[in-house]
Each structure stands twice: as structure tokens, then as C-alpha cells.
Amino acid sequence: EAASDADDETAADVETVDGIGPTYADRLREAGIETVADLAEADAADLAEIAQTNESRAQDWLDQL
């Protein structure tokens, strides 16, 4: 049975999110945030700390989900 589109999106790699390039993606993966679903479970402050960026950029990532 084919997965639904929603499943495909949540299983997508974090690097598919606009603004998350290879460097941010590597930092997120090292912290165990590998998929869009993992990203959605985190909050902006935690993501900013993990990715070594500012909270507004992390919130931009979340706003796309």
C-alpha cells in the first residue's frame, strides 16, 4: 500500500525544508533530528541552539511545516 502524501512529507529529510542547508542539517541530524516529523516536535529555541542559529530562523523552519 502506498504511503500517503502526509507520510512522505513527515518522513522527508530535514534538508528538504527551505533554509536548512547541509551544515544546519548535519547539526540537526547529530542531535537526532533527521526528518521533518522530528523537526516538528522540537521548539524554535531548541532548534536554534542545536543548529547554532538564531531563534527567528528556527521559527521560519517550523512555520513551513
N, CA, C and O atoms as a Maestro MAE file, in Angstrom:
{
 s_m_m2io_version
 :::
 2.0.0
}

f_m_ct {
 s_m_title
 :::
 protein
 m_atom[260] {
  # First column is atom index #
  i_m_mmod_type
  r_m_x_coord
  r_m_y_coord
  r_m_z_coord
  i_m_residue_number
  s_m_chain_name
  s_m_pdb_residue_name
  s_m_pdb_atom_name
  i_m_atomic_number
  :::
  1 25 0.847 -1.195 0.000 1 A "GLU " " N  " 7
  2 3 0.000 0.000 0.000 1 A "GLU " " CA " 6
  3 2 0.880 1.241 0.000 1 A "GLU " " C  " 6
  4 15 1.824 1.328 0.784 1 A "GLU " " O  " 8
  5 25 0.587 2.185 -0.854 2 A "ALA " " N  " 7
  6 3 1.393 3.400 -0.968 2 A "ALA " " CA " 6
  7 2 1.173 4.294 0.248 2 A "ALA " " C  " 6
  8 15 0.061 4.404 0.766 2 A "ALA " " O  " 8
  9 25 2.239 4.921 0.686 3 A "ALA " " N  " 7
  10 3 2.134 5.858 1.802 3 A "ALA " " CA " 6
  11 2 1.391 7.108 1.332 3 A "ALA " " C  " 6
  12 15 1.446 7.470 0.157 3 A "ALA " " O  " 8
  13 25 0.707 7.751 2.253 4 A "SER " " N  " 7
  14 3 0.014 8.987 1.881 4 A "SER " " CA " 6
  15 2 1.027 10.110 1.703 4 A "SER " " C  " 6
  16 15 2.176 10.000 2.131 4 A "SER " " O  " 8
  17 25 0.593 11.180 1.073 5 A "ASP " " N  " 7
  18 3 1.481 12.325 0.884 5 A "ASP " " CA " 6
  19 2 1.956 12.874 2.221 5 A "ASP " " C  " 6
  20 15 3.111 13.280 2.350 5 A "ASP " " O  " 8
  21 25 1.079 12.888 3.212 6 A "ALA " " N  " 7
  22 3 1.452 13.418 4.522 6 A "ALA " " CA " 6
  23 2 2.587 12.594 5.125 6 A "ALA " " C  " 6
  24 15 3.516 13.149 5.712 6 A "ALA " " O  " 8
  25 25 2.516 11.278 4.981 7 A "ASP " " N  " 7
  26 3 3.585 10.425 5.494 7 A "ASP " " CA " 6
  27 2 4.902 10.717 4.771 7 A "ASP " " C  " 6
  28 15 5.969 10.749 5.385 7 A "ASP " " O  " 8
  29 25 4.807 10.929 3.470 8 A "ASP " " N  " 7
  30 3 6.008 11.235 2.700 8 A "ASP " " CA " 6
  31 2 6.646 12.524 3.194 8 A "ASP " " C  " 6
  32 15 7.869 12.617 3.305 8 A "ASP " " O  " 8
  33 25 5.815 13.518 3.489 9 A "GLU " " N  " 7
  34 3 6.339 14.802 3.932 9 A "GLU " " CA " 6
  35 2 6.987 14.711 5.299 9 A "GLU " " C  " 6
  36 15 8.058 15.281 5.510 9 A "GLU " " O  " 8
  37 25 6.361 14.006 6.235 10 A "THR " " N  " 7
  38 3 6.926 13.946 7.583 10 A "THR " " CA " 6
  39 2 8.171 13.075 7.615 10 A "THR " " C  " 6
  40 15 9.021 13.239 8.490 10 A "THR " " O  " 8
  41 25 8.285 12.148 6.665 11 A "ALA " " N  " 7
  42 3 9.473 11.296 6.603 11 A "ALA " " CA " 6
  43 2 10.601 11.952 5.809 11 A "ALA " " C  " 6
  44 15 11.710 11.424 5.735 11 A "ALA " " O  " 8
  45 25 10.304 13.101 5.220 12 A "ALA " " N  " 7
  46 3 11.305 13.802 4.414 12 A "ALA " " CA " 6
  47 2 12.469 14.254 5.283 12 A "ALA " " C  " 6
  48 15 12.295 14.561 6.463 12 A "ALA " " O  " 8
  49 25 13.639 14.290 4.698 13 A "ASP " " N  " 7
  50 3 14.833 14.736 5.399 13 A "ASP " " CA " 6
  51 2 14.709 16.210 5.774 13 A "ASP " " C  " 6
  52 15 14.092 16.993 5.053 13 A "ASP " " O  " 8
  53 25 15.301 16.579 6.907 14 A "VAL " " N  " 7
  54 3 15.227 17.978 7.344 14 A "VAL " " CA " 6
  55 2 15.765 18.935 6.285 14 A "VAL " " C  " 6
  56 15 15.354 20.094 6.232 14 A "VAL " " O  " 8
  57 25 16.667 18.464 5.454 15 A "GLU " " N  " 7
  58 3 17.270 19.343 4.449 15 A "GLU " " CA " 6
  59 2 16.274 19.746 3.355 15 A "GLU " " C  " 6
  60 15 16.563 20.635 2.554 15 A "GLU " " O  " 8
  61 25 15.101 19.096 3.319 16 A "THR " " N  " 7
  62 3 14.083 19.474 2.349 16 A "THR " " CA " 6
  63 2 13.377 20.773 2.755 16 A "THR " " C  " 6
  64 15 12.690 21.383 1.936 16 A "THR " " O  " 8
  65 25 13.540 21.198 4.007 17 A "VAL " " N  " 7
  66 3 12.925 22.439 4.476 17 A "VAL " " CA " 6
  67 2 13.730 23.623 3.952 17 A "VAL " " C  " 6
  68 15 14.955 23.644 4.061 17 A "VAL " " O  " 8
  69 25 13.042 24.598 3.388 18 A "ASP " " N  " 7
  70 3 13.702 25.782 2.833 18 A "ASP " " CA " 6
  71 2 14.481 26.499 3.928 18 A "ASP " " C  " 6
  72 15 13.930 26.811 4.984 18 A "ASP " " O  " 8
  73 25 15.741 26.756 3.681 19 A "GLY " " N  " 7
  74 3 16.574 27.444 4.662 19 A "GLY " " CA " 6
  75 2 17.485 26.523 5.448 19 A "GLY " " C  " 6
  76 15 18.408 26.988 6.117 19 A "GLY " " O  " 8
  77 25 17.238 25.213 5.377 20 A "ILE " " N  " 7
  78 3 18.117 24.255 6.051 20 A "ILE " " CA " 6
  79 2 19.041 23.659 5.006 20 A "ILE " " C  " 6
  80 15 18.644 22.817 4.201 20 A "ILE " " O  " 8
  81 25 20.277 24.115 5.039 21 A "GLY " " N  " 7
  82 3 21.279 23.603 4.118 21 A "GLY " " CA " 6
  83 2 22.059 22.473 4.751 21 A "GLY " " C  " 6
  84 15 21.719 22.020 5.844 21 A "GLY " " O  " 8
  85 25 23.099 22.011 4.083 22 A "PRO " " N  " 7
  86 3 23.876 20.873 4.579 22 A "PRO " " CA " 6
  87 2 24.452 21.073 5.980 22 A "PRO " " C  " 6
  88 15 24.455 20.138 6.780 22 A "PRO " " O  " 8
  89 25 24.934 22.266 6.287 23 A "THR " " N  " 7
  90 3 25.547 22.499 7.600 23 A "THR " " CA " 6
  91 2 24.516 22.399 8.710 23 A "THR " " C  " 6
  92 15 24.721 21.680 9.689 23 A "THR " " O  " 8
  93 25 23.391 23.125 8.564 24 A "TYR " " N  " 7
  94 3 22.336 23.043 9.576 24 A "TYR " " CA " 6
  95 2 21.793 21.621 9.667 24 A "TYR " " C  " 6
  96 15 21.545 21.118 10.762 24 A "TYR " " O  " 8
  97 25 21.609 20.976 8.523 25 A "ALA " " N  " 7
  98 3 21.067 19.617 8.513 25 A "ALA " " CA " 6
  99 2 21.985 18.663 9.277 25 A "ALA " " C  " 6
  100 15 21.511 17.820 10.039 25 A "ALA " " O  " 8
  101 25 23.296 18.796 9.072 26 A "ASP " " N  " 7
  102 3 24.246 17.935 9.789 26 A "ASP " " CA " 6
  103 2 24.152 18.145 11.293 26 A "ASP " " C  " 6
  104 15 24.174 17.178 12.055 26 A "ASP " " O  " 8
  105 25 24.047 19.386 11.728 27 A "ARG " " N  " 7
  106 3 23.941 19.683 13.161 27 A "ARG " " CA " 6
  107 2 22.655 19.105 13.741 27 A "ARG " " C  " 6
  108 15 22.655 18.537 14.833 27 A "ARG " " O  " 8
  109 25 21.560 19.255 13.000 28 A "LEU " " N  " 7
  110 3 20.272 18.723 13.462 28 A "LEU " " CA " 6
  111 2 20.317 17.200 13.537 28 A "LEU " " C  " 6
  112 15 19.841 16.611 14.508 28 A "LEU " " O  " 8
  113 25 20.890 16.560 12.509 29 A "ARG " " N  " 7
  114 3 20.967 15.093 12.494 29 A "ARG " " CA " 6
  115 2 21.802 14.574 13.661 29 A "ARG " " C  " 6
  116 15 21.465 13.558 14.269 29 A "ARG " " O  " 8
  117 25 22.887 15.270 13.968 30 A "GLU " " N  " 7
  118 3 23.727 14.847 15.096 30 A "GLU " " CA " 6
  119 2 22.942 14.846 16.402 30 A "GLU " " C  " 6
  120 15 23.250 14.080 17.315 30 A "GLU " " O  " 8
  121 25 21.926 15.707 16.490 31 A "ALA " " N  " 7
  122 3 21.082 15.789 17.686 31 A "ALA " " CA " 6
  123 2 19.871 14.860 17.587 31 A "ALA " " C  " 6
  124 15 19.013 14.859 18.470 31 A "ALA " " O  " 8
  125 25 19.802 14.069 16.509 32 A "GLY " " N  " 7
  126 3 18.710 13.112 16.367 32 A "GLY " " CA " 6
  127 2 17.504 13.661 15.628 32 A "GLY " " C  " 6
  128 15 16.469 12.999 15.561 32 A "GLY " " O  " 8
  129 25 17.621 14.867 15.069 33 A "ILE " " N  " 7
  130 3 16.521 15.449 14.302 33 A "ILE " " CA " 6
  131 2 16.836 15.215 12.835 33 A "ILE " " C  " 6
  132 15 17.568 15.979 12.206 33 A "ILE " " O  " 8
  133 25 16.261 14.131 12.300 34 A "GLU " " N  " 7
  134 3 16.617 13.696 10.955 34 A "GLU " " CA " 6
  135 2 15.518 13.922 9.933 34 A "GLU " " C  " 6
  136 15 15.798 14.092 8.746 34 A "GLU " " O  " 8
  137 25 14.267 13.925 10.383 35 A "THR " " N  " 7
  138 3 13.148 14.060 9.455 35 A "THR " " CA " 6
  139 2 12.333 15.311 9.775 35 A "THR " " C  " 6
  140 15 12.494 15.928 10.828 35 A "THR " " O  " 8
  141 25 11.460 15.665 8.846 36 A "VAL " " N  " 7
  142 3 10.565 16.797 9.061 36 A "VAL " " CA " 6
  143 2 9.691 16.549 10.300 36 A "VAL " " C  " 6
  144 15 9.386 17.485 11.038 36 A "VAL " " O  " 8
  145 25 9.294 15.302 10.527 37 A "ALA " " N  " 7
  146 3 8.493 14.972 11.717 37 A "ALA " " CA " 6
  147 2 9.274 15.253 12.995 37 A "ALA " " C  " 6
  148 15 8.722 15.779 13.962 37 A "ALA " " O  " 8
  149 25 10.570 14.900 12.999 38 A "ASP " " N  " 7
  150 3 11.410 15.188 14.167 38 A "ASP " " CA " 6
  151 2 11.484 16.695 14.397 38 A "ASP " " C  " 6
  152 15 11.393 17.173 15.528 38 A "ASP " " O  " 8
  153 25 11.650 17.427 13.307 39 A "LEU " " N  " 7
  154 3 11.752 18.883 13.379 39 A "LEU " " CA " 6
  155 2 10.479 19.469 13.985 39 A "LEU " " C  " 6
  156 15 10.538 20.376 14.815 39 A "LEU " " O  " 8
  157 25 9.335 18.948 13.567 40 A "ALA " " N  " 7
  158 3 8.042 19.464 14.023 40 A "ALA " " CA " 6
  159 2 7.849 19.279 15.522 40 A "ALA " " C  " 6
  160 15 7.096 20.026 16.147 40 A "ALA " " O  " 8
  161 25 8.523 18.286 16.104 41 A "GLU " " N  " 7
  162 3 8.377 18.007 17.529 41 A "GLU " " CA " 6
  163 2 9.253 18.905 18.399 41 A "GLU " " C  " 6
  164 15 9.063 18.970 19.613 41 A "GLU " " O  " 8
  165 25 10.202 19.591 17.790 42 A "ALA " " N  " 7
  166 3 11.110 20.453 18.536 42 A "ALA " " CA " 6
  167 2 10.558 21.872 18.589 42 A "ALA " " C  " 6
  168 15 9.698 22.245 17.791 42 A "ALA " " O  " 8
  169 25 11.063 22.662 19.542 43 A "ASP " " N  " 7
  170 3 10.643 24.063 19.532 43 A "ASP " " CA " 6
  171 2 11.782 24.930 19.008 43 A "ASP " " C  " 6
  172 15 12.932 24.495 18.942 43 A "ASP " " O  " 8
  173 25 11.448 26.145 18.643 44 A "ALA " " N  " 7
  174 3 12.391 27.033 17.956 44 A "ALA " " CA " 6
  175 2 13.650 27.278 18.782 44 A "ALA " " C  " 6
  176 15 14.753 27.314 18.237 44 A "ALA " " O  " 8
  177 25 13.492 27.446 20.088 45 A "ALA " " N  " 7
  178 3 14.661 27.731 20.931 45 A "ALA " " CA " 6
  179 2 15.635 26.557 20.917 45 A "ALA " " C  " 6
  180 15 16.846 26.750 20.810 45 A "ALA " " O  " 8
  181 25 15.104 25.339 21.025 46 A "ASP " " N  " 7
  182 3 15.961 24.148 20.996 46 A "ASP " " CA " 6
  183 2 16.630 23.999 19.634 46 A "ASP " " C  " 6
  184 15 17.824 23.713 19.548 46 A "ASP " " O  " 8
  185 25 15.854 24.196 18.575 47 A "LEU " " N  " 7
  186 3 16.416 24.070 17.233 47 A "LEU " " CA " 6
  187 2 17.518 25.096 17.000 47 A "LEU " " C  " 6
  188 15 18.546 24.781 16.401 47 A "LEU " " O  " 8
  189 25 17.308 26.315 17.469 48 A "ALA " " N  " 7
  190 3 18.308 27.372 17.300 48 A "ALA " " CA " 6
  191 2 19.604 26.989 17.991 48 A "ALA " " C  " 6
  192 15 20.692 27.178 17.446 48 A "ALA " " O  " 8
  193 25 19.479 26.446 19.203 49 A "GLU " " N  " 7
  194 3 20.670 26.037 19.949 49 A "GLU " " CA " 6
  195 2 21.391 24.888 19.243 49 A "GLU " " C  " 6
  196 15 22.614 24.911 19.098 49 A "GLU " " O  " 8
  197 25 20.639 23.898 18.813 50 A "ILE " " N  " 7
  198 3 21.219 22.728 18.148 50 A "ILE " " CA " 6
  199 2 21.907 23.124 16.845 50 A "ILE " " C  " 6
  200 15 23.034 22.706 16.579 50 A "ILE " " O  " 8
  201 25 21.225 23.931 16.035 51 A "ALA " " N  " 7
  202 3 21.739 24.282 14.714 51 A "ALA " " CA " 6
  203 2 22.727 25.452 14.765 51 A "ALA " " C  " 6
  204 15 23.339 25.807 13.758 51 A "ALA " " O  " 8
  205 25 22.870 26.042 15.959 52 A "GLN " " N  " 7
  206 3 23.757 27.193 16.137 52 A "GLN " " CA " 6
  207 2 23.332 28.349 15.239 52 A "GLN " " C  " 6
  208 15 24.126 28.920 14.491 52 A "GLN " " O  " 8
  209 25 22.044 28.667 15.347 53 A "THR " " N  " 7
  210 3 21.485 29.787 14.594 53 A "THR " " CA " 6
  211 2 20.587 30.575 15.528 53 A "THR " " C  " 6
  212 15 20.516 30.274 16.719 53 A "THR " " O  " 8
  213 25 19.903 31.579 15.004 54 A "ASN " " N  " 7
  214 3 19.011 32.360 15.857 54 A "ASN " " CA " 6
  215 2 17.609 31.763 15.867 54 A "ASN " " C  " 6
  216 15 17.225 30.992 14.987 54 A "ASN " " O  " 8
  217 25 16.866 32.146 16.890 55 A "GLU " " N  " 7
  218 3 15.546 31.551 17.088 55 A "GLU " " CA " 6
  219 2 14.573 31.931 15.977 55 A "GLU " " C  " 6
  220 15 13.698 31.138 15.630 55 A "GLU " " O  " 8
  221 25 14.711 33.128 15.417 56 A "SER " " N  " 7
  222 3 13.773 33.517 14.357 56 A "SER " " CA " 6
  223 2 13.967 32.662 13.106 56 A "SER " " C  " 6
  224 15 12.996 32.345 12.418 56 A "SER " " O  " 8
  225 25 15.209 32.286 12.805 57 A "ARG " " N  " 7
  226 3 15.442 31.402 11.657 57 A "ARG " " CA " 6
  227 2 14.839 30.025 11.935 57 A "ARG " " C  " 6
  228 15 14.206 29.430 11.063 57 A "ARG " " O  " 8
  229 25 15.037 29.530 13.143 58 A "ALA " " N  " 7
  230 3 14.464 28.230 13.502 58 A "ALA " " CA " 6
  231 2 12.939 28.277 13.418 58 A "ALA " " C  " 6
  232 15 12.305 27.317 12.980 58 A "ALA " " O  " 8
  233 25 12.360 29.389 13.836 59 A "GLN " " N  " 7
  234 3 10.897 29.527 13.749 59 A "GLN " " CA " 6
  235 2 10.444 29.558 12.293 59 A "GLN " " C  " 6
  236 15 9.379 29.035 11.965 59 A "GLN " " O  " 8
  237 25 11.242 30.164 11.421 60 A "ASP " " N  " 7
  238 3 10.912 30.154 9.994 60 A "ASP " " CA " 6
  239 2 10.815 28.724 9.474 60 A "ASP " " C  " 6
  240 15 9.926 28.403 8.686 60 A "ASP " " O  " 8
  241 25 11.730 27.872 9.915 61 A "TRP " " N  " 7
  242 3 11.696 26.458 9.505 61 A "TRP " " CA " 6
  243 2 10.390 25.820 9.963 61 A "TRP " " C  " 6
  244 15 9.716 25.136 9.193 61 A "TRP " " O  " 8
  245 25 10.041 26.052 11.236 62 A "LEU " " N  " 7
  246 3 8.824 25.456 11.793 62 A "LEU " " CA " 6
  247 2 7.574 25.979 11.103 62 A "LEU " " C  " 6
  248 15 6.611 25.237 10.907 62 A "LEU " " O  " 8
  249 25 7.587 27.246 10.738 63 A "ASP " " N  " 7
  250 3 6.417 27.846 10.084 63 A "ASP " " CA " 6
  251 2 6.108 27.202 8.742 63 A "ASP " " C  " 6
  252 15 4.984 27.306 8.250 63 A "ASP " " O  " 8
  253 25 7.077 26.549 8.154 64 A "GLN " " N  " 7
  254 3 6.858 25.887 6.856 64 A "GLN " " CA " 6
  255 2 6.189 24.523 6.997 64 A "GLN " " C  " 6
  256 15 5.691 23.968 6.017 64 A "GLN " " O  " 8
  257 25 6.178 23.990 8.197 65 A "LEU " " N  " 7
  258 3 5.701 22.618 8.391 65 A "LEU " " CA " 6
  259 2 4.175 22.555 8.486 65 A "LEU " " C  " 6
  260 15 3.610 21.473 8.649 65 A "LEU " " O  " 8
  :::
 }
 m_bond[259] {
  # First column is bond index #
  i_m_from
  i_m_to
  i_m_order
  :::
  1 1 2 1
  2 2 3 1
  3 3 4 2
  4 3 5 1
  5 5 6 1
  6 6 7 1
  7 7 8 2
  8 7 9 1
  9 9 10 1
  10 10 11 1
  11 11 12 2
  12 11 13 1
  13 13 14 1
  14 14 15 1
  15 15 16 2
  16 15 17 1
  17 17 18 1
  18 18 19 1
  19 19 20 2
  20 19 21 1
  21 21 22 1
  22 22 23 1
  23 23 24 2
  24 23 25 1
  25 25 26 1
  26 26 27 1
  27 27 28 2
  28 27 29 1
  29 29 30 1
  30 30 31 1
  31 31 32 2
  32 31 33 1
  33 33 34 1
  34 34 35 1
  35 35 36 2
  36 35 37 1
  37 37 38 1
  38 38 39 1
  39 39 40 2
  40 39 41 1
  41 41 42 1
  42 42 43 1
  43 43 44 2
  44 43 45 1
  45 45 46 1
  46 46 47 1
  47 47 48 2
  48 47 49 1
  49 49 50 1
  50 50 51 1
  51 51 52 2
  52 51 53 1
  53 53 54 1
  54 54 55 1
  55 55 56 2
  56 55 57 1
  57 57 58 1
  58 58 59 1
  59 59 60 2
  60 59 61 1
  61 61 62 1
  62 62 63 1
  63 63 64 2
  64 63 65 1
  65 65 66 1
  66 66 67 1
  67 67 68 2
  68 67 69 1
  69 69 70 1
  70 70 71 1
  71 71 72 2
  72 71 73 1
  73 73 74 1
  74 74 75 1
  75 75 76 2
  76 75 77 1
  77 77 78 1
  78 78 79 1
  79 79 80 2
  80 79 81 1
  81 81 82 1
  82 82 83 1
  83 83 84 2
  84 83 85 1
  85 85 86 1
  86 86 87 1
  87 87 88 2
  88 87 89 1
  89 89 90 1
  90 90 91 1
  91 91 92 2
  92 91 93 1
  93 93 94 1
  94 94 95 1
  95 95 96 2
  96 95 97 1
  97 97 98 1
  98 98 99 1
  99 99 100 2
  100 99 101 1
  101 101 102 1
  102 102 103 1
  103 103 104 2
  104 103 105 1
  105 105 106 1
  106 106 107 1
  107 107 108 2
  108 107 109 1
  109 109 110 1
  110 110 111 1
  111 111 112 2
  112 111 113 1
  113 113 114 1
  114 114 115 1
  115 115 116 2
  116 115 117 1
  117 117 118 1
  118 118 119 1
  119 119 120 2
  120 119 121 1
  121 121 122 1
  122 122 123 1
  123 123 124 2
  124 123 125 1
  125 125 126 1
  126 126 127 1
  127 127 128 2
  128 127 129 1
  129 129 130 1
  130 130 131 1
  131 131 132 2
  132 131 133 1
  133 133 134 1
  134 134 135 1
  135 135 136 2
  136 135 137 1
  137 137 138 1
  138 138 139 1
  139 139 140 2
  140 139 141 1
  141 141 142 1
  142 142 143 1
  143 143 144 2
  144 143 145 1
  145 145 146 1
  146 146 147 1
  147 147 148 2
  148 147 149 1
  149 149 150 1
  150 150 151 1
  151 151 152 2
  152 151 153 1
  153 153 154 1
  154 154 155 1
  155 155 156 2
  156 155 157 1
  157 157 158 1
  158 158 159 1
  159 159 160 2
  160 159 161 1
  161 161 162 1
  162 162 163 1
  163 163 164 2
  164 163 165 1
  165 165 166 1
  166 166 167 1
  167 167 168 2
  168 167 169 1
  169 169 170 1
  170 170 171 1
  171 171 172 2
  172 171 173 1
  173 173 174 1
  174 174 175 1
  175 175 176 2
  176 175 177 1
  177 177 178 1
  178 178 179 1
  179 179 180 2
  180 179 181 1
  181 181 182 1
  182 182 183 1
  183 183 184 2
  184 183 185 1
  185 185 186 1
  186 186 187 1
  187 187 188 2
  188 187 189 1
  189 189 190 1
  190 190 191 1
  191 191 192 2
  192 191 193 1
  193 193 194 1
  194 194 195 1
  195 195 196 2
  196 195 197 1
  197 197 198 1
  198 198 199 1
  199 199 200 2
  200 199 201 1
  201 201 202 1
  202 202 203 1
  203 203 204 2
  204 203 205 1
  205 205 206 1
  206 206 207 1
  207 207 208 2
  208 207 209 1
  209 209 210 1
  210 210 211 1
  211 211 212 2
  212 211 213 1
  213 213 214 1
  214 214 215 1
  215 215 216 2
  216 215 217 1
  217 217 218 1
  218 218 219 1
  219 219 220 2
  220 219 221 1
  221 221 222 1
  222 222 223 1
  223 223 224 2
  224 223 225 1
  225 225 226 1
  226 226 227 1
  227 227 228 2
  228 227 229 1
  229 229 230 1
  230 230 231 1
  231 231 232 2
  232 231 233 1
  233 233 234 1
  234 234 235 1
  235 235 236 2
  236 235 237 1
  237 237 238 1
  238 238 239 1
  239 239 240 2
  240 239 241 1
  241 241 242 1
  242 242 243 1
  243 243 244 2
  244 243 245 1
  245 245 246 1
  246 246 247 1
  247 247 248 2
  248 247 249 1
  249 249 250 1
  250 250 251 1
  251 251 252 2
  252 251 253 1
  253 253 254 1
  254 254 255 1
  255 255 256 2
  256 255 257 1
  257 257 258 1
  258 258 259 1
  259 259 260 2
  :::
 }
}
